[in-house]
Amino acid sequence: MDDEPRRSGSGAAGAWRKAVPPPALCGFLLLLALMFTVAYAVGAAAGPVAPGLHGTGSGGAGDGGPGDGDMDMGGMHGGAGR
């Protein structure tokens, strides 16, 4: 006979149960991944927010021209009360 007492959850099955995260955590991570996937798909389908805006291009010193970080406000260059 076996002189060693049997323990429930010992061996490979017990180690496997300890290594698996709780089902609530798995569900939360799955939901989080699904939300990011849907948000990315919606953003890709919507396209750019403002199609007329472009990046800075080469990233040079900047000459004050378009694409230098300044946005054209469409004639809103006056002070208050004009």
C-alpha positions, 0 to 999 in steps of 0.5 A, a space after each residue: 500500500 501507499 504510505 504517503 497520504 493522498 492530497 486532493 489537488 496535488 500533482 499536475 491537476 493541482 498545478 494546472 488549477 493554480 496556473 489558470 486565471 479566474 474566469 471573471 478575469 478571462 471574461 474581462 480581458 476578452 471583453 476589453 480586446 473585443 471593445 478595442 477591436 470594434 473601436 479600431 474598426 469603427 475608426 478605420 471606417 470613419 476615416 480621418 477626422 479632418 481630411 484637409 489636415 496633413 502632418 508636418 511632412 519632413 519635420 524640418 525647421 518650419 518656414 511658417 507655411 502650411 503644415 507647420 502646426 498652424 491651422 487656418 482659422 478661416 478669417 478669424 484673425 481679428 481681436 475681440 469686438 471686431 
